[in-house]
């Protein structure tokens, strides 16, 4: 890769068997624009939970996070197949980054049901994405049919999102769900009707792992800010300290669970799409954990309008979802993060029970208990893995950089 990027390369499709394929600096820079969008979504969820607006808050969060995650998915999978890293590719990526920032600016309005700015951001991103797919179709004859299907599918569905801006009443949720289904169907339609694109299994697995770290970083940043605000307001109290320790344990244990085992076994397109789609719940739940920890800290300082039990569940439920989804995904791909499904299920049930326990243990004790429960779930899984591999495979897997 040259310093300034070559002026022009043929977009001929990357080799899916390429060794040592890693995320590029441009991909990492692109991911940083999503830090803004994810933090905005988590902040709005935090405010909704603190005001005890659970239903509307969760609905808005699910919708907004889908927009964030799907924009990232679209870029990531195209880059895995056709990243030429030339000047034209870089400039079109810059346009998409601008669209992400416009999307992030519209997150707060979207929580109130106004998706105009989010749609504008998507139009900007997708003009560039469609141009990329059309370029791939022109320059890569073997993948031309799939590239044209992607370009057509993205354009048609985007037209649907624009038309949805005029939907009212019951048609708003109905059209939203219909368009989400259409979005998810485009890759399957494009890939399964002919020659699939040259996506790289190792590259895709690494990209998901790196974005997981970004979302975990958002949890740490949000929790640290909430701890600092609580300490500045009333000084360091035992509940604040316990929530801080429990939150750090949760982040570290979930990271360890995610990155335990060999590289994800994305051996087929069906498995890869399931892995990719399942990460919506992973990313959204991890980001929601950050909002839950902030709400828990505010509840201990009597700044939130909800009960301690509700605050405990705001932490517990995202953790349960992450454990359950990772258990399924890692089983699917044959990675070593899950020694036994019952261990994951047992750990999730304990965490959920602790979500109801603040009236008994206090909110700080409940969150600390959740951290310990996830850590014990991790330890039990590693013990099972070591017993099954004679210790050597698990020891290697526990330090593997990609799940």
N, C-alpha and C positions, 0 to 999 in steps of 0.2 A: 504494500500500500504506500503510495507516494504521499509526501507531506501535504500537497494541495489537492490530491486526487487527480487521476488522469482525466483529460477533457472528455474522452469518449471511449466506451467499451461496448462490445456487443453483449446484449442481455440474453445470453444463450442458456441460462439455467445453471445453477450451481450443482456441483457433484454431491448427491446425497450420501455418498460414501467417503467424502473428503475427511482426511484425518486432521485432528487437532483444530476442528472448526470451533471458533469461539465468538462470543459477542464482540462486535466492533465498537470503537469509541463513539461512532455516530449513533449506534443503537443505545448505548448507555446515556448519551446526551438526550436522545429522544425520550428515554424513560424518565429523565428528570422533569420533563414538562408534566408528566403524569403525577409527580409528587404533589404539584399544586392542586390538581383536580381531586386526587384522593384525600388530601388534607381538607379541602373544602367540603367534600361529601361527609367525611367523618365529623367535621365541626358542626355541620347542620344537623346530623343525627344526634350529636351530643346535646345541642340546644333543644331539639324536639324531646329527647328523653328527659332532660332536666325540667322541662315544662310539663311533663307527664302527657305528652301528645304522642302516645305510643303508636296508634294505628296509622295516622297520617305520616308520622316520622318514618316508620318502617317502609310504608308504601313509596314515599318519596325517595328514600335511600336506595331501595331495590331498583327503582327505575333509573335513577341517576347513575348508580354504580354499574348498571348494565351498559349505559352509554359510554362510561369511562373504559370499562373492561373490553368492550367490543371494539372500540377504536384502537386500543393497544393490540388486540388479537389480529385485526386486519393488517396492521403494519408488520407485526412480528412474523406472521406466516408468509407474507409476500417477501420480506427480507430474507427469510430462510431459503427461499427458492431462487430469488433473482437479485440479490444484493451485488451490484456491479461496483459500487463505491466510486463512480465517476462523478463529474461535475453535475450532470443532469440529474442523476439519482440524488445527490446531496441537496440540490436546490429544491427538488420536489419534496424531499423529506423536511426541509425547512418550512415549506408551505404547510405540511401536515402538523408540524410542531406549533405553528401559529394557530391552526385550527383547534388544537388541544387547549391552548391557553384561552381562546375564545370560549370553548366549552366550559372550562373551569370558571370563567367569569359568569357563566349562566347557571351555575349549580344552585346558588341561593334562590334564584327565581324559580328554578325547576321544582324545588321543594314546595313551592306555593302553586304548582301546577302550570307555570308559564315556561314552556320549553323553547321559546323563540330563539334565545341566544345559543342554547345548546344545539339547535338545528342549524343555525348559521355556522357554528363551529364545525359541525359535521359536513356541511356543504363545502367548506374550505378544505377540510381534510380529504373529502372524497373526490373533489375535482382532481387533486394531485394523485390520489390512489388510482382512479380510473385511467389517468394518463400513464401511470406506471404499468398497469395491466395491458393497455393498448400497445405500449412500447414492447412489452414482453411478447405479445401476440405477433407483432411485426418482425421481431428479431429472433424468435425461438420457434421455428416451425413445428417441432415435436410437441410443444406445449400450447400451440396456438388455440386449439379448440377450448381447452380449459381456461386459458387467459381471457378469451372472448366471453365465455360464460360468466367468469368473475366480473368483468367490466359491465356486462349487461345486467347481471343480477344486482350488483351494487348500485347502479344507476336507477334501476326500477324501484328498488326498495327505498332509496333515498328520496325519490319523487313521492313515494307514499308518506314518508315522514313530513315532507313539506306540506302535502295535502292535509295531513292530520292536524296541522295548526288551526284549521277551521272546524275541527270536530268539537261538538259540545255535548253536555249531558252524558248519557250512558255510553255514547260512542267514543268518548275519550279513553276509558279503560279497555273497551273492546278493540278499538283500532290499535292501541298500544300493544296488547297481547298478540294480535294478528301480525303486526310488523316485527315483533321480536321473533316469532316463529319463522317468518319469512327470512329474517337476517340469519338465523341459525341454519336454515335450509340451503342457503346459497353455497357454502363450501361443499356440503354433501352433494348437491346437484352438479357443481362444477367439477369435483374431483372424481366422482364415481361414474360419470358418463364419458369415459374415454381415458386418455393418458393423464394420470395425476401429475401435479406439479412436483418439482424436485426438492421437496422439503427435507431438511436434514434432522434426523431423530435426536442426535446428541445436541445440536444447536438449539432445537426447540426445548428440550428438557432444561438446558442451561438458562435459556431466556426466562422460563417460568420460575426457576429457582431464584434468579436475580431479582425478578419483580417481587417475589415473596419476601426477600430481604428488604426491599424498599418499603413494602407495606409494614413489615415488622418495625422498621426504623421510624415510621410515622407513629406507631403505637408508643415507642419509647419517647419520642419528642413530645407528643401530646401529654403523656403521663408526667413527664418531667416538668412541663409547664404548669400543669395542675398542682403538682406537689409544691412547686415554688410559690404559686399563688396562695395555697393553703398555709404554708409556713410563714409567708409574709403577713398574712392576715391575722393568724392567731398563734403562730409559733408551731413547733413540731410536737404533734400529739401522737399517742400510741396508735390510734386507728390509721392516721396518715402514714406512719412508718410501716405498719403491717401491710397496708394496701400497696405501698411502694415496693416492698420486698416481694409480696405476692405477685404483683404485676411483672416485675423483672423475672421471677421464676417462670411465670407463664410464657413470657416471650422466649426465654432461653430454652425451655423444655419443648415448646412447639417448633422452634427452629431445629432443635436436635432431632425431633421426630421426623420433620420434613426431610432433613438431609442425612438421615440414616439409610444405609443401603447403597447398592450399586446405582449407576445411572438408570433413569427410567427406561423400561423396556418398551419403547414405542415402535414395535415391530410392524404394525399394520396401520393403515390410515384410519380404520375404525377405532382402534385403540387410541391413536393420537388425538382424534377428535373428541373422544370421550374424556381423555386426560385434559385436553384444552378447555372443553366446556365445563368440566367439573371444577376447574380452577376459579370460575366465577364465584362459587360459594366459598372457596378457600380465601381468595383475596378480599371479598366483601366481608366475610366473618372476621378475618384478622383485623381489618380496618375498624369494624364495629367494636371489637374488643377494646381498642384505644378509646372510643367514645364511651364505652361502658366503664372503663377505669376512671376516666375523667368525671363521669357522673357519680361514681362511688365516692371519689374524693370530695366532690361538692356536697354530697349528701351528708358526709361526716361533719362538714362545716355548716350544715343547715342552709345551704344556698340553693338546693334543688327542691322541686315540688313533687317529690315522690317518696315512697316508703323505703326503708332500708332493704326490705325483702325485694322490692322491685329493682333497686340498685344492684343488689346481689345477682339477680337474674340477668341484668344487663351485662354483667361480666360473664356469667356462667353459660348462657345460651350460645354466644359466639364461639366459646371454647368447645362446647359440645359439638357444634356443627363442624368445626375444623377437624376435630378428632374423627368424627364419623366419616366425613368426606375423604380425608387422607387415608383412613383405613380401607375404604373401597378402592380408591385410586391406586394405592400401593399394592393392594392385592391384584388388581387388574394388570398392572405392569410388571409384576413379579419382583418388585424391589423388596429390600429387607426391613423396611420401617415397621412392619406389622408382624410380630412373632406369632400372635394368635388373635383372631378376631374378638374372642371373648374378653381378652385383656383390654382391648380398646373400648369395647362396650361397657365393661365394668368401670373403667376409669371415667368414661363419659357420664355414667349414671351417678358416680360419686360426686363429680363436679356439679351436675344438675341438682343433686340433693343439697349440696353446700350453697347453691344459689338461693334455696329457701331457708337457709339456716341463720341469717343475721340476727333474728330475734333471740337466738340461743347463744351464738358465739360472737355476736357483734359483726359489723360489716368488715372491719379489718381482719378479724379472725377468719371469716368466711373466705375472703379473697386469698389470704395466706394459705388456707386449707386447699383451695383450688390449685394454687401453684404447686403445693406438695403432692396433690393427687395426680396431676399431670406428670410431675417428675417421677413419681412411683410407677405410673403407667409406662413411661419410657424405660425405666430400669427393668421392669418386668419383661418388656418386649426384648430388650437387649439380652437378658438372661436366657430367654427362650431361644433367641438366635444363636447365642454362643453354645448352648447345649446341642442345637441342631447342626452346627458346623464345626464342632470341636474347638470353638473359641477363635480360630484364625479368621474365618470369613467375617464373623461379626465384628471383630476388632478392626478389620480393614474397612468394613461397611460403615462403622460408626464414624469414621473420619472422612468418608467419601464426600467430595465437594458438591455432588449433584445427586439428588434423590432419584 
